[in-house]
Structure formats: structure tokens, C-alpha cells
């Protein structure tokens, strides 16, 4: 992803991982969730999920910015707003 710098790994799970990235043009941080696509999870299902997720508005759900599929590496990338935890605020 051109235009972004990966800064650190925020977490990982069974289906993928999430990184803290920096948008070089705006100097804004985002969380980039990378999900491994498998034969069980069709791309149609993933696109449907991303469209429905983008419509959700709730104070406890992190807003969704964009998503795209890396077909070559069979990955689904979801760009979301990044919020520091209370602990991170106290440490910074």
C-alpha cells in the first residue's frame, strides 16, 4: 500500500492481524486489518460484510474507512479509524 507506513503490529488472531499504519499525506493513524481469504470465505461474502459494516453507526464500533482485496496474496484489507487506549494516552 503506497502512501502508508506500517508502524507496529496491534494484534493477531486466527484469521489475520491488525497493524497501526500512518497515512504519509495526512499524518493520520489508521488500523489496517488484514484477513486471510480462504476457499470457505468467498469474496462475495466479504464484500457483502464490508458493505454492511460501513453502514453501522454505534459508539462502541470503530468506524470503517475503506476495504479492498489483494487478489494476488488472497488477503482482504480493512482500513479503520485508530483510537488510542486509555493506557496509551497515559503513557504518551
N, CA, C and O atoms as CSV, one atom per row, in Angstrom:
chain,resi,resn,atom,element,x,y,z
A,1,UNK,N,N,0.834,-1.176,0.000
A,1,UNK,CA,C,0.000,0.000,0.000
A,1,UNK,C,C,0.880,1.242,0.000
A,1,UNK,O,O,1.490,1.605,1.006
A,2,UNK,N,N,0.923,1.859,-1.127
A,2,UNK,CA,C,1.703,3.078,-1.246
A,2,UNK,C,C,1.007,4.210,-0.499
A,2,UNK,O,O,-0.221,4.264,-0.437
A,3,UNK,N,N,1.784,5.088,0.052
A,3,UNK,CA,C,1.221,6.218,0.767
A,3,UNK,C,C,1.041,5.974,2.247
A,3,UNK,O,O,0.642,6.877,2.981
A,4,UNK,N,N,1.332,4.752,2.701
A,4,UNK,CA,C,1.189,4.404,4.115
A,4,UNK,C,C,2.486,3.795,4.639
A,4,UNK,O,O,3.238,3.163,3.897
A,5,UNK,N,N,2.730,3.996,5.922
A,5,UNK,CA,C,3.879,3.395,6.596
A,5,UNK,C,C,3.342,2.503,7.710
A,5,UNK,O,O,2.554,2.948,8.544
A,6,UNK,N,N,3.767,1.250,7.721
A,6,UNK,CA,C,3.383,0.342,8.797
A,6,UNK,C,C,4.256,0.641,10.003
A,6,UNK,O,O,5.483,0.609,9.904
A,7,UNK,N,N,3.632,0.934,11.151
A,7,UNK,CA,C,4.393,1.308,12.344
A,7,UNK,C,C,4.561,0.179,13.351
A,7,UNK,O,O,5.647,-0.017,13.897
A,8,UNK,N,N,3.464,-0.577,13.601
A,8,UNK,CA,C,3.598,-1.696,14.540
A,8,UNK,C,C,2.405,-2.631,14.423
A,8,UNK,O,O,1.355,-2.266,13.894
A,9,UNK,N,N,2.588,-3.832,14.922
A,9,UNK,CA,C,1.527,-4.827,14.974
A,9,UNK,C,C,0.677,-4.544,16.203
A,9,UNK,O,O,1.198,-4.449,17.314
A,10,UNK,N,N,-0.631,-4.411,16.005
A,10,UNK,CA,C,-1.546,-4.150,17.121
A,10,UNK,C,C,-2.098,-5.446,17.709
A,10,UNK,O,O,-2.398,-5.516,18.900
A,11,UNK,N,N,-2.229,-6.467,16.870
A,11,UNK,CA,C,-2.751,-7.736,17.360
A,11,UNK,C,C,-2.894,-8.734,16.234
A,11,UNK,O,O,-2.879,-8.369,15.059
A,12,UNK,N,N,-3.032,-10.002,16.602
A,12,UNK,CA,C,-3.254,-11.035,15.608
A,12,UNK,C,C,-4.209,-12.081,16.143
A,12,UNK,O,O,-4.346,-12.270,17.352
A,13,UNK,N,N,-4.865,-12.755,15.215
A,13,UNK,CA,C,-5.835,-13.768,15.585
A,13,UNK,C,C,-5.829,-14.894,14.579
A,13,UNK,O,O,-4.918,-15.003,13.758
A,14,UNK,N,N,-6.830,-15.718,14.644
A,14,UNK,CA,C,-6.918,-16.902,13.805
A,14,UNK,C,C,-6.982,-16.559,12.321
A,14,UNK,O,O,-6.371,-17.246,11.503
A,15,UNK,N,N,-7.706,-15.516,11.967
A,15,UNK,CA,C,-7.933,-15.213,10.557
A,15,UNK,C,C,-7.051,-14.113,9.993
A,15,UNK,O,O,-7.113,-13.832,8.796
A,16,UNK,N,N,-6.226,-13.479,10.831
A,16,UNK,CA,C,-5.375,-12.416,10.316
A,16,UNK,C,C,-4.746,-11.595,11.413
A,16,UNK,O,O,-4.541,-12.077,12.527
A,17,UNK,N,N,-4.438,-10.345,11.091
A,17,UNK,CA,C,-3.750,-9.461,12.032
A,17,UNK,C,C,-4.142,-8.013,11.760
A,17,UNK,O,O,-4.711,-7.697,10.715
A,18,UNK,N,N,-3.828,-7.133,12.721
A,18,UNK,CA,C,-4.116,-5.707,12.593
A,18,UNK,C,C,-2.841,-4.918,12.870
A,18,UNK,O,O,-2.134,-5.167,13.847
A,19,UNK,N,N,-2.564,-3.960,11.986
A,19,UNK,CA,C,-1.371,-3.118,12.109
A,19,UNK,C,C,-1.767,-1.661,12.311
A,19,UNK,O,O,-2.824,-1.222,11.858
A,20,UNK,N,N,-0.909,-0.928,12.992
A,20,UNK,CA,C,-1.033,0.524,13.069
A,20,UNK,C,C,-0.278,1.070,11.871
A,20,UNK,O,O,0.902,0.773,11.686
A,21,UNK,N,N,-0.961,1.876,11.052
A,21,UNK,CA,C,-0.304,2.454,9.881
A,21,UNK,C,C,-0.471,3.966,9.897
A,21,UNK,O,O,-1.393,4.496,10.517
A,22,UNK,N,N,0.425,4.645,9.214
A,22,UNK,CA,C,0.416,6.102,9.129
A,22,UNK,C,C,0.206,6.512,7.680
A,22,UNK,O,O,0.932,6.060,6.794
A,23,UNK,N,N,-0.780,7.363,7.435
A,23,UNK,CA,C,-1.009,7.931,6.111
A,23,UNK,C,C,0.004,9.064,5.939
A,23,UNK,O,O,-0.055,10.069,6.648
A,24,UNK,N,N,0.931,8.896,4.997
A,24,UNK,CA,C,2.003,9.881,4.821
A,24,UNK,C,C,1.484,11.247,4.376
A,24,UNK,O,O,2.092,12.266,4.704
A,25,UNK,N,N,0.384,11.290,3.641
A,25,UNK,CA,C,-0.104,12.576,3.133
A,25,UNK,C,C,-0.849,13.392,4.190
A,25,UNK,O,O,-0.812,14.622,4.156
A,26,UNK,N,N,-1.531,12.715,5.139
A,26,UNK,CA,C,-2.307,13.438,6.152
A,26,UNK,C,C,-1.703,13.346,7.550
A,26,UNK,O,O,-2.123,14.059,8.461
A,27,UNK,N,N,-0.715,12.463,7.717
A,27,UNK,CA,C,-0.082,12.218,9.010
A,27,UNK,C,C,-1.088,11.668,10.037
A,27,UNK,O,O,-0.936,11.877,11.241
A,28,UNK,N,N,-2.113,10.965,9.543
A,28,UNK,CA,C,-3.144,10.394,10.399
A,28,UNK,C,C,-2.925,8.886,10.546
A,28,UNK,O,O,-2.557,8.204,9.590
A,29,UNK,N,N,-3.158,8.382,11.759
A,29,UNK,CA,C,-3.020,6.952,12.016
A,29,UNK,C,C,-4.319,6.213,11.717
A,29,UNK,O,O,-5.414,6.732,11.934
A,30,UNK,N,N,-4.172,4.989,11.213
A,30,UNK,CA,C,-5.296,4.099,10.956
A,30,UNK,C,C,-4.937,2.708,11.459
A,30,UNK,O,O,-3.763,2.381,11.635
A,31,UNK,N,N,-5.955,1.901,11.686
A,31,UNK,CA,C,-5.758,0.479,11.951
A,31,UNK,C,C,-6.068,-0.244,10.645
A,31,UNK,O,O,-7.129,-0.043,10.055
A,32,UNK,N,N,-5.147,-1.080,10.201
A,32,UNK,CA,C,-5.346,-1.852,8.974
A,32,UNK,C,C,-5.485,-3.315,9.350
A,32,UNK,O,O,-4.526,-3.961,9.774
A,33,UNK,N,N,-6.702,-3.828,9.187
A,33,UNK,CA,C,-6.974,-5.231,9.498
A,33,UNK,C,C,-6.771,-6.039,8.225
A,33,UNK,O,O,-7.345,-5.716,7.185
A,34,UNK,N,N,-5.955,-7.092,8.300
A,34,UNK,CA,C,-5.683,-7.965,7.172
A,34,UNK,C,C,-6.259,-9.338,7.481
A,34,UNK,O,O,-5.861,-9.986,8.449
A,35,UNK,N,N,-7.203,-9.778,6.647
A,35,UNK,CA,C,-7.858,-11.063,6.850
A,35,UNK,C,C,-7.475,-11.997,5.710
A,35,UNK,O,O,-7.576,-11.644,4.535
A,36,UNK,N,N,-7.033,-13.195,6.079
A,36,UNK,CA,C,-6.688,-14.198,5.072
A,36,UNK,C,C,-7.962,-14.747,4.451
A,36,UNK,O,O,-8.856,-15.216,5.155
A,37,UNK,N,N,-8.038,-14.684,3.119
A,37,UNK,CA,C,-9.187,-15.255,2.423
A,37,UNK,C,C,-8.944,-16.745,2.231
A,37,UNK,O,O,-7.839,-17.162,1.884
A,38,UNK,N,N,-9.970,-17.535,2.455
A,38,UNK,CA,C,-9.855,-18.977,2.263
A,38,UNK,C,C,-10.969,-19.428,1.338
A,38,UNK,O,O,-11.894,-18.663,1.066
A,39,UNK,N,N,-10.897,-20.648,0.856
A,39,UNK,CA,C,-11.978,-21.142,-0.008
A,39,UNK,C,C,-13.341,-21.099,0.688
A,39,UNK,O,O,-14.368,-20.959,0.024
A,40,UNK,N,N,-13.359,-21.216,2.010
A,40,UNK,CA,C,-14.618,-21.204,2.754
A,40,UNK,C,C,-15.246,-19.809,2.723
A,40,UNK,O,O,-16.465,-19.678,2.615
A,41,UNK,N,N,-14.413,-18.766,2.817
A,41,UNK,CA,C,-14.903,-17.384,2.803
A,41,UNK,C,C,-14.820,-16.844,1.385
A,41,UNK,O,O,-13.740,-16.462,0.935
A,42,UNK,N,N,-15.924,-16.807,0.685
A,42,UNK,CA,C,-15.904,-16.295,-0.681
A,42,UNK,C,C,-15.758,-14.782,-0.655
A,42,UNK,O,O,-16.110,-14.132,0.330
A,43,UNK,N,N,-15.235,-14.225,-1.745
A,43,UNK,CA,C,-15.074,-12.772,-1.835
A,43,UNK,C,C,-16.430,-12.075,-1.808
A,43,UNK,O,O,-16.549,-10.968,-1.282
A,44,UNK,N,N,-17.457,-12.720,-2.374
A,44,UNK,CA,C,-18.798,-12.123,-2.346
A,44,UNK,C,C,-19.254,-11.912,-0.916
A,44,UNK,O,O,-19.813,-10.865,-0.586
A,45,UNK,N,N,-19.020,-12.901,-0.064
A,45,UNK,CA,C,-19.394,-12.792,1.345
A,45,UNK,C,C,-18.634,-11.644,1.994
A,45,UNK,O,O,-19.216,-10.860,2.743
A,46,UNK,N,N,-17.350,-11.540,1.714
A,46,UNK,CA,C,-16.524,-10.494,2.309
A,46,UNK,C,C,-16.961,-9.108,1.858
A,46,UNK,O,O,-17.011,-8.183,2.669
A,47,UNK,N,N,-17.280,-8.951,0.569
A,47,UNK,CA,C,-17.739,-7.650,0.090
A,47,UNK,C,C,-19.078,-7.290,0.723
A,47,UNK,O,O,-19.305,-6.135,1.085
A,48,UNK,N,N,-19.963,-8.272,0.858
A,48,UNK,CA,C,-21.254,-8.033,1.498
A,48,UNK,C,C,-21.055,-7.606,2.947
A,48,UNK,O,O,-21.711,-6.679,3.423
A,49,UNK,N,N,-20.149,-8.283,3.644
A,49,UNK,CA,C,-19.858,-7.941,5.028
A,49,UNK,C,C,-19.294,-6.532,5.126
A,49,UNK,O,O,-19.683,-5.779,6.018
A,50,UNK,N,N,-18.382,-6.156,4.227
A,50,UNK,CA,C,-17.784,-4.821,4.292
A,50,UNK,C,C,-18.821,-3.742,3.995
A,50,UNK,O,O,-18.786,-2.672,4.603
A,51,UNK,N,N,-19.741,-4.008,3.071
A,51,UNK,CA,C,-20.783,-3.019,2.777
A,51,UNK,C,C,-21.702,-2.829,3.979
A,51,UNK,O,O,-22.072,-1.702,4.306
A,52,UNK,N,N,-22.069,-3.923,4.635
A,52,UNK,CA,C,-22.935,-3.815,5.811
A,52,UNK,C,C,-22.211,-3.165,6.976
A,52,UNK,O,O,-22.813,-2.388,7.716
A,53,UNK,N,N,-20.938,-3.464,7.152
A,53,UNK,CA,C,-20.152,-2.880,8.232
A,53,UNK,C,C,-20.016,-1.371,8.049
A,53,UNK,O,O,-20.031,-0.623,9.027
A,54,UNK,N,N,-19.886,-0.927,6.815
A,54,UNK,CA,C,-19.714,0.507,6.562
A,54,UNK,C,C,-20.964,1.306,6.928
A,54,UNK,O,O,-20.882,2.517,7.129
A,55,UNK,N,N,-22.107,0.650,7.015
A,55,UNK,CA,C,-23.366,1.340,7.333
A,55,UNK,C,C,-23.639,1.411,8.833
A,55,UNK,O,O,-24.534,2.143,9.258
A,56,UNK,N,N,-22.892,0.673,9.635
A,56,UNK,CA,C,-23.138,0.633,11.073
A,56,UNK,C,C,-22.633,1.915,11.725
A,56,UNK,O,O,-21.517,2.362,11.462
A,57,UNK,N,N,-23.464,2.492,12.573
A,57,UNK,CA,C,-23.055,3.662,13.334
A,57,UNK,C,C,-23.423,3.416,14.795
A,57,UNK,O,O,-24.597,3.430,15.167
A,58,UNK,N,N,-22.409,3.194,15.606
A,58,UNK,CA,C,-22.628,2.900,17.022
A,58,UNK,C,C,-21.396,3.375,17.786
A,58,UNK,O,O,-20.280,3.220,17.292
A,59,UNK,N,N,-21.568,3.952,18.980
A,59,UNK,CA,C,-20.414,4.488,19.722
A,59,UNK,C,C,-19.372,3.444,20.116
A,59,UNK,O,O,-18.222,3.798,20.374
A,60,UNK,N,N,-19.747,2.171,20.170
A,60,UNK,CA,C,-18.795,1.127,20.561
A,60,UNK,C,C,-18.170,0.382,19.382
A,60,UNK,O,O,-17.426,-0.578,19.581
A,61,UNK,N,N,-18.467,0.817,18.159
A,61,UNK,CA,C,-17.909,0.174,16.963
A,61,UNK,C,C,-16.999,1.166,16.251
A,61,UNK,O,O,-17.395,2.299,15.978
A,62,UNK,N,N,-15.777,0.734,15.954
A,62,UNK,CA,C,-14.795,1.586,15.280
A,62,UNK,C,C,-15.252,1.842,13.844
A,62,UNK,O,O,-15.561,0.901,13.114
A,63,UNK,N,N,-15.295,3.114,13.438
A,63,UNK,CA,C,-15.725,3.420,12.067
A,63,UNK,C,C,-14.812,2.797,11.011
A,63,UNK,O,O,-13.595,2.708,11.174
A,64,UNK,N,N,-15.432,2.383,9.957
A,64,UNK,CA,C,-14.802,1.736,8.811
A,64,UNK,C,C,-14.511,2.808,7.770
A,64,UNK,O,O,-15.385,3.623,7.474
A,65,UNK,N,N,-13.325,2.829,7.214
A,65,UNK,CA,C,-12.972,3.835,6.207
A,65,UNK,C,C,-13.054,3.273,4.790
A,65,UNK,O,O,-13.676,3.874,3.914
A,66,UNK,N,N,-12.422,2.113,4.566
A,66,UNK,CA,C,-12.345,1.551,3.221
A,66,UNK,C,C,-11.949,0.086,3.325
A,66,UNK,O,O,-11.465,-0.360,4.365
A,67,UNK,N,N,-12.153,-0.654,2.256
A,67,UNK,CA,C,-11.655,-2.034,2.201
A,67,UNK,C,C,-11.323,-2.383,0.766
A,67,UNK,O,O,-11.881,-1.810,-0.170
A,68,UNK,N,N,-10.417,-3.318,0.600
A,68,UNK,CA,C,-10.036,-3.772,-0.720
A,68,UNK,C,C,-9.452,-5.169,-0.605
A,68,UNK,O,O,-9.011,-5.587,0.465
A,69,UNK,N,N,-9.456,-5.883,-1.722
A,69,UNK,CA,C,-8.958,-7.252,-1.756
A,69,UNK,C,C,-7.646,-7.286,-2.512
A,69,UNK,O,O,-7.539,-6.756,-3.618
A,70,UNK,N,N,-6.648,-7.914,-1.907
A,70,UNK,CA,C,-5.371,-8.179,-2.565
A,70,UNK,C,C,-5.491,-9.587,-3.130
A,70,UNK,O,O,-5.203,-10.568,-2.445
A,71,UNK,N,N,-5.918,-9.679,-4.388
A,71,UNK,CA,C,-6.184,-10.981,-5.005
A,71,UNK,C,C,-4.928,-11.824,-5.145
A,71,UNK,O,O,-4.985,-13.048,-5.024
A,72,UNK,N,N,-3.804,-11.186,-5.396
A,72,UNK,CA,C,-2.553,-11.915,-5.585
A,72,UNK,C,C,-2.154,-12.661,-4.309
A,72,UNK,O,O,-1.726,-13.813,-4.371
A,73,UNK,N,N,-2.291,-12.008,-3.157
A,73,UNK,CA,C,-1.899,-12.616,-1.885
A,73,UNK,C,C,-3.083,-13.192,-1.110
A,73,UNK,O,O,-2.922,-13.678,0.010
A,74,UNK,N,N,-4.283,-13.135,-1.715
A,74,UNK,CA,C,-5.507,-13.665,-1.105
A,74,UNK,C,C,-5.743,-13.095,0.297
A,74,UNK,O,O,-5.893,-13.825,1.276
A,75,UNK,N,N,-5.768,-11.755,0.349
A,75,UNK,CA,C,-5.980,-11.046,1.610
A,75,UNK,C,C,-7.076,-10.001,1.416
A,75,UNK,O,O,-7.209,-9.410,0.344
A,76,UNK,N,N,-7.851,-9.788,2.469
A,76,UNK,CA,C,-8.866,-8.744,2.496
A,76,UNK,C,C,-8.381,-7.704,3.488
A,76,UNK,O,O,-8.153,-8.026,4.654
A,77,UNK,N,N,-8.220,-6.462,3.049
A,77,UNK,CA,C,-7.680,-5.381,3.871
A,77,UNK,C,C,-8.800,-4.414,4.227
A,77,UNK,O,O,-9.529,-3.947,3.352
A,78,UNK,N,N,-8.933,-4.115,5.525
A,78,UNK,CA,C,-9.969,-3.202,6.000
A,78,UNK,C,C,-9.282,-2.041,6.720
A,78,UNK,O,O,-8.560,-2.244,7.696
A,79,UNK,N,N,-9.512,-0.836,6.233
A,79,UNK,CA,C,-8.929,0.363,6.817
A,79,UNK,C,C,-9.949,0.978,7.774
A,79,UNK,O,O,-11.072,1.295,7.382
A,80,UNK,N,N,-9.539,1.142,9.045
A,80,UNK,CA,C,-10.442,1.667,10.068
A,80,UNK,C,C,-9.766,2.804,10.822
A,80,UNK,O,O,-8.539,2.902,10.858
A,81,UNK,N,N,-10.581,3.656,11.420
A,81,UNK,CA,C,-10.030,4.694,12.291
A,81,UNK,C,C,-9.287,4.025,13.438
A,81,UNK,O,O,-9.626,2.915,13.848
A,82,UNK,N,N,-8.277,4.707,13.947
A,82,UNK,CA,C,-7.491,4.169,15.064
A,82,UNK,C,C,-7.699,5.051,16.286
A,82,UNK,O,O,-7.605,6.276,16.209
A,83,UNK,N,N,-7.983,4.411,17.409
A,83,UNK,CA,C,-8.154,5.120,18.671
A,83,UNK,C,C,-7.171,4.569,19.687
A,83,UNK,O,O,-7.064,3.355,19.864
A,84,UNK,N,N,-6.460,5.455,20.350
A,84,UNK,CA,C,-5.552,5.022,21.417
A,84,UNK,C,C,-6.356,4.546,22.607
A,84,UNK,O,O,-7.428,5.072,22.904
A,85,UNK,N,N,-5.819,3.534,23.290
A,85,UNK,CA,C,-6.468,3.074,24.518
A,85,UNK,C,C,-6.153,4.057,25.649
A,85,UNK,O,O,-5.271,4.904,25.506
A,86,UNK,N,N,-6.857,3.948,26.751
A,86,UNK,CA,C,-6.611,4.825,27.898
A,86,UNK,C,C,-5.179,4.662,28.399
A,86,UNK,O,O,-4.559,5.635,28.828
A,87,UNK,N,N,-4.657,3.456,28.348
A,87,UNK,CA,C,-3.282,3.195,28.800
A,87,UNK,C,C,-2.300,3.921,27.896
A,87,UNK,O,O,-1.353,4.537,28.386
A,88,UNK,N,N,-2.509,3.860,26.570
A,88,UNK,CA,C,-1.618,4.539,25.638
A,88,UNK,C,C,-1.621,6.048,25.862
A,88,UNK,O,O,-0.569,6.682,25.779
A,89,UNK,N,N,-2.777,6.629,26.142
A,89,UNK,CA,C,-2.849,8.062,26.419
A,89,UNK,C,C,-2.023,8.421,27.654
A,89,UNK,O,O,-1.331,9.439,27.675
A,90,UNK,N,N,-2.105,7.576,28.679
A,90,UNK,CA,C,-1.357,7.845,29.907
A,90,UNK,C,C,0.149,7.725,29.696
A,90,UNK,O,O,0.926,8.413,30.359
A,91,UNK,N,N,0.567,6.849,28.770
A,91,UNK,CA,C,1.988,6.644,28.518
A,91,UNK,C,C,2.566,7.686,27.566
A,91,UNK,O,O,3.775,7.915,27.569
A,92,UNK,N,N,1.731,8.316,26.759
A,92,UNK,CA,C,2.269,9.265,25.775
A,92,UNK,C,C,2.317,10.688,26.298
A,92,UNK,O,O,2.746,11.594,25.583
